[in-house]
């Protein structure tokens, strides 16, 4: 709770304009839906919704003694996946209570908790969750809220979640568009912020705000323009500003790559590694890979001729760039390890377009593969702690994204790989939740391999069968926490796998739990490709029957 409170305070620390939206959102918080349903707040992507929600929450809590639980997705590792988010909510609403493992049971439990302790729950940025995670989260929200309780969800209006069946019954609140006056107020606030306040000439200010207006009045655009404008002198002519948000991100990257700031080789490599990683990259992983790059080390040595040679890139080099990028980075959780990734999809898209296309993108992904293979080889035999599981989540994903299907097949059919994956996707001893979706991932890999002429399913199932006893023992070990002694462990393992299989059936519209969920395509536009995965999934489930 403290981390989210600090994030919210920082998010709205510099706030200007948008008085109408601010008042309207405060009214939404103060006046629960007459139908006692959750409220879905919708706004433009990159439109400053998180800042506005944080400001309205601050206004609400300052004037009310009511219980308020706020979670900003991506603000901490515990709010980067749907399951960890739900576990975090339960931990605050009812410390010590175990979390049901099925959405329908979570609905009932949440409704009961909110009836016993009326509360306002705010979950911002649900569209930043992986698609299947977001749908799972929506299926956990009670359809009818107890008197005195409210649930507010923040989502980009352009996201399919806005029209998903699980949101059809919710009250919708649409944020208004920004205007020129808002632009002037926000620009002046950002320029005045910090230990060295800056100002622009009236001509410079007018040109920046005009460009902001032409871009569609995006606060993200204006934030990047303000960061660059802070370095202008009053005598400087205003450079030609980008015409839209995508080009502004490109311009911002180009500005950061200047030799006097961070250098083109270091910046490009760092951004590419963040963008290529599956769900983010840990700082130690990032610095390790950068320190193995001769071009990065040479650029640093050329720019710092008097710096001592310590055999790797100094941490301060990344720290300086992180300070610049912090407003645009999210802190997530990957196998219980904190990782950084881009907060805004516009940044991810720009990196994919400029740095991950073609041969350079393939080379970057293969660098991640080689790094995590080395990490795997250094692991102690039999050590299946969560922090040791990163290779088994990154390696197959990077091989798939690189089109290296032969290498992907050869990796997956190794018996020790399957055993490690089964363990890494099992129960987290702290949260008592699955920290990965093994069945779904294997379905993804199997289907892709089949489409390219490979059929390793029999080998994979044989490996799983061979290590069934080890998997069951691992489940028992992880679930041996004293707070879970009352649980039937074999039944728990079966229920968890049942849920994942049901979710895959949902994608195909074949019934099961939460079958009203839309069919998000797991591979491109063709969800029907998953039919190929159904038979091995049923066999995999039979192993736990």
Secondary structure, DSSP 8 states (H G I E B T S, - for coil): -HHHHHHHHHHTSS--S-HHHHHHHHHHHHS--TT---EEEEE-TTSSHHHHHHHHHHHHHHT--S-EEEEETTSSGGGSSHHHHHHHHHHHHSTT----SSHHHHHHHHHHHHHHS--EEEEE-GGGS-HHHHHHHHTTS-SS--TT-EEEEEEETTSGGGG-GGGTTSEEEE-----HHHHHHHHHHHHH-SSS-----HHHHHHHHHHHHHTTS-HHHHHHHHHHHTT--TTS------SSHHHHHHHHHHHHTSTTTT-HHHHHHHHHHHHHSSS-B-HHHHHHHHHT-HHHHHHHHHH-TTS---SS--HHHHHHHHHHHGGGEEEEEETTEEEEEESSHHHHHHHHHHHSSHHHHHHHHHHHHHHHHHHHHHS-TT---GGG-HHHHHHHHHHHHHT-HHHHHHHHT-HHHHHHHHHHTSB-TTT-SBSS-HHHHHHHHHHHHHHTT---HHHHHHHHHHTHHHHHHHHHHHT--GGGTTS-HHHHHHHHHHHHHHHHHHHTT--STTTTS----SSTT-GGGGHHHHHHHHHHHHTT-
